Amino acid sequence: MNPTASTGTLRPLPVVPPHERYLNQSADVRLISTPPDPGLRMVVVIPCHNEPDLLGALQHLAGCPPPLGQVEIIVVINASAAHSKTVHEQNRASIDQAQEWLASRGNHWQSTHLLHLPNLPDRHAGVGLARKIGMDEALRRLADVGLAEEGLIICYDADCRCSPNYFIGIESHFANHPDCPGASLNFEHPLGQAEMEQMGFDTSGQALGQAEFDGIAAYELHLRYHVRAQKWIGFPYAFQTIGSAMAVRAWAYVKQGGMNRRHAGEDFYFLQKISWLGQVTELIDVTVFPSPRRSDRVPFGTGKAVGEYIGAGQQTTYSLQAYRDVEWLHRQIDALWNEGRFLDKPPGPLGQFLGDSFIEAVVPEIRQNSTDPKSFRKRFFRWFNAFRLMKYLNYARDKAYGSIQVEEAARTLLKASEYDAGKENAVELLRRYRQLDREQKS
């Protein structure tokens, strides 16, 4: 007889750990059967779709000095049945090259797994799904060694190189920032053929013209201007969101529901959600070098921007005034908490963007669910987050301020930040912005 049944008491339901619940509900089946090394501490995930330089990326990672903990590399070579024969042939060639190299190198401190997924659902096939599959498997590997909480999941790309301290620097950074849920790594695109060769890129079959290098310099300047403008106005979610240059703790990956399946922008949406769990730190001492090549595989992003630059001959960005509008809104937070209204009239486009519902409905709801000014501020920025900031910047560009050439915008921000701004071109401005970023470590 069941003793608990005779007394009428109920057996408590077993507690399912969050990572197990996530894997059971949101992940696919296990893809790697080989047990991980007990010392595993971090897993690097590399999506690979029609990439001719996967072998170079793997060889470069293998040449980095090892960290204290063990490392695994998971490569997700992916496509759908709808992709062309050329794509599938390149994927197969990448696998053959990588397998031959892995077999020839023998035992190595880095364990590498090649996952070939040639028939992903056409509707979802893309970089987001490939990252998710690899990151879910990375979580499983870490859970197998008891690190479903503190283990590190790192995102990289198959067309990148990195600084020699890649693994050591990431390990050290997270050890020195025990509370951070994730980190954004420094990135720098090569700005010339000589730089590409110095960074270890194979340039024998992909010689780029000056237009590509000019395009990538202008686009990276836009990215750095955008984040620096956010920091200038005190926006709390100001950090780069580059898919090949980010890392998260396993617990944060689980808590925010894993990686999304977006075809582009998956990195922005993912890392912004991670930032709601705590401060996403900026790891400036470790650098990823993404390829500057042109690409049309995704609807926006680096490769797409380079192609558009070549077509238009310029890179545009947002007016600094749009960021100033948001700074005005930040200065109203105390008044919104104390009185539920603005102290003065908002800038025209911002007032139109917020609409009457902001004061009538949004602010009262935030006040009602806040206990003090600190909690109100936190909830306010959960509402006016990075997603809403981007919506406003696009609205202000389309309705009020227009698009600004990136060189002009970058000089304007330098002047507003009390730095000297001469007549530098995009490359010279980019080098200045990179240096400023290096000097402001988090």
C-alpha positions, -999 to 999 in steps of 0.1 A, spaced: 0 0 0 12 35 -8 18 52 26 12 87 12 -21 76 -3 -33 62 31 -26 95 48 -42 116 21 -10 136 15 3 143 -19 38 136 -31 56 168 -42 62 170 -79 99 167 -88 116 201 -95 128 203 -131 159 225 -135 154 255 -158 179 242 -184 161 208 -186 128 225 -190 142 247 -217 158 218 -236 127 197 -233 104 224 -246 124 246 -269 154 225 -283 157 198 -308 171 163 -301 207 158 -290 231 160 -319 264 151 -303 267 117 -286 303 118 -276 306 128 -238 323 162 -232 355 166 -213 348 169 -176 368 202 -176 346 218 -203 339 255 -194 331 272 -227 316 263 -261 321 284 -293 292 281 -318 299 288 -355 270 289 -381 284 280 -415 263 286 -447 281 288 -481 313 298 -464 346 291 -483 369 300 -454 356 278 -426 389 259 -424 408 291 -420 386 302 -391 390 268 -374 428 268 -378 430 303 -365 410 294 -333 431 263 -328 463 285 -328 451 306 -298 467 298 -264 443 276 -243 425 289 -213 423 272 -179 390 255 -187 383 231 -216 369 245 -249 346 229 -275 338 242 -310 304 234 -326 301 242 -363 265 242 -377 269 237 -415 234 245 -426 211 249 -456 176 241 -467 165 219 -496 155 251 -514 191 264 -515 210 261 -547 232 232 -557 262 256 -554 254 263 -517 252 226 -509 284 218 -528 303 246 -509 289 233 -476 300 197 -484 335 211 -494 338 229 -461 330 197 -442 355 177 -462 382 202 -457 375 205 -420 373 168 -415 406 162 -433 423 188 -412 409 176 -379 420 140 -387 455 152 -396 461 173 -364 455 144 -340 448 151 -303 443 187 -295 431 207 -265 402 220 -286 374 195 -294 355 203 -326 322 190 -337 308 194 -373 270 193 -375 258 190 -411 221 201 -414 213 203 -451 175 201 -449 164 228 -424 128 240 -429 129 266 -457 107 290 -438 131 292 -408 165 283 -424 190 311 -417 216 324 -393 192 327 -364 181 291 -365 217 279 -371 229 298 -340 200 285 -320 207 248 -329 244 252 -320 238 272 -288 211 247 -276 236 219 -282 263 239 -263 239 242 -234 235 204 -234 272 199 -234 277 223 -205 248 207 -186 264 173 -190 294 185 -169 272 204 -144 277 239 -158 242 247 -170 245 279 -149 280 293 -152 293 278 -184 299 301 -213 283 300 -248 303 321 -273 291 332 -308 316 334 -337 313 333 -375 330 311 -402 345 342 -419 363 357 -389 397 359 -372 404 369 -336 431 382 -314 454 356 -299 440 361 -264 405 351 -275 399 322 -251 421 335 -223 406 370 -224 370 358 -225 376 334 -195 393 361 -175 366 387 -183 338 366 -170 358 356 -139 363 393 -132 326 402 -138 308 374 -119 274 391 -121 273 399 -158 249 378 -179 268 384 -212 295 404 -229 299 422 -262 334 417 -277 354 443 -295 354 439 -333 374 455 -361 370 449 -398 402 448 -418 405 480 -438 428 468 -466 443 438 -483 475 440 -462 455 440 -430 436 409 -441 468 391 -448 482 401 -415 451 388 -397 454 355 -414 427 357 -440 432 337 -471 431 363 -498 442 341 -527 406 337 -540 388 368 -526 408 399 -535 387 429 -525 386 463 -542 390 496 -525 353 501 -527 346 472 -504 371 485 -478 357 520 -480 322 505 -476 331 485 -445 349 515 -429 319 536 -434 295 510 -420 316 502 -390 318 540 -383 280 540 -384 279 512 -359 303 529 -335 287 563 -339 253 548 -331 265 532 -298 287 562 -288 257 585 -293 236 563 -270 264 565 -244 265 602 -248 229 606 -239 231 580 -210 211 553 -226 215 521 -205 216 496 -233 245 511 -253 267 483 -265 275 466 -299 254 436 -309 276 418 -334 267 381 -339 303 370 -342 314 389 -312 292 381 -282 292 356 -253 267 347 -226 264 326 -195 244 295 -198 219 305 -172 211 338 -190 207 319 -223 181 297 -206 163 325 -187 157 346 -218 144 317 -239 175 309 -260 184 323 -294 157 334 -318 153 321 -354 155 355 -372 171 355 -406 189 387 -397 192 409 -366 192 378 -344 222 391 -326 206 425 -317 174 410 -304 192 383 -285 218 404 -267 193 432 -259 171 406 -241 201 393 -222 207 429 -211 174 429 -192 190 404 -168 219 426 -158 247 448 -173 261 434 -206 297 443 -203 321 453 -231 351 432 -236 375 456 -253 407 436 -248 396 407 -270 390 415 -307 371 397 -334 380 405 -370 350 399 -393 354 396 -431 346 428 -450 333 410 -480 301 419 -498 271 396 -492 234 395 -500 225 364 -478 206 385 -453 182 415 -457 205 438 -436 238 437 -418 275 441 -427 276 423 -461 244 440 -472 257 474 -462 289 470 -481 270 462 -513 247 492 -508 277 515 -502 292 504 -535 259 511 -552 253 545 -536 288 557 -528 279 567 -493 268 555 -459 241 574 -440 231 573 -404 208 590 -379 209 627 -370 224 634 -336 193 655 -329 172 623 -327 194 611 -299 191 645 -282 154 641 -283 157 609 -264 181 626 -239 153 652 -233 130 623 -225 155 609 -200 156 642 -182 118 640 -177 119 607 -158 118 623 -123 89 645 -133 71 615 -148 75 597 -115 66 626 -92 38 642 -112 30 619 -141 36 645 -167 63 664 -186 78 695 -173 77 711 -207 67 703 -243 86 675 -259 104 679 -292 80 678 -321 88 643 -336 92 627 -302 58 640 -291 42 627 -322 60 593 -318 49 589 -282 13 602 -288 -13 610 -262 -14 575 -249 21 578 -234 10 603 -206 -26 589 -204 -18 552 -202 19 542 -204 32 564 -176 3 556 -152 9 519 -156 46 522 -150 40 544 -119 14 520 -106 39 491 -108 68 510 -92 76 515 -55 102 542 -57 121 564 -82 147 537 -88 122 510 -97 103 535 -119 134 543 -138 141 506 -143 106 500 -156 107 530 -177 138 518 -196 123 484 -199 95 502 -218 117 526 -237 143 499 -245 167 495 -274 139 482 -296 118 513 -291 148 535 -294 154 521 -329 118 526 -338 121 563 -328 154 568 -346 138 554 -378 106 575 -372 126 607 -367 147 600 -398 117 595 -420 94 622 -405 118 650 -394 156 649 -397 164 628 -427 194 607 -432 229 622 -425 262 612 -441 280 591 -415 312 613 -417 292 644 -409 273 628 -381 306 613 -366 322 648 -366 291 664 -350 292 639 -322 330 644 -316 324 682 -313 294 677 -290 317 654 -268 343 682 -268 368 663 -290 385 680 -319 369 671 -353 387 681 -385 380 670 -420 389 633 -416 375 608 -440 356 577 -429 387 556 -423 404 583 -402 372 589 -382 368 552 -377 403 548 -363 395 577 -338 363 561 -327 380 527 -322 406 544 -300 380 562 -280 362 529 -275 394 512 -263 400 540 -238 365 535 -222 365 499 -209 336 487 -189 
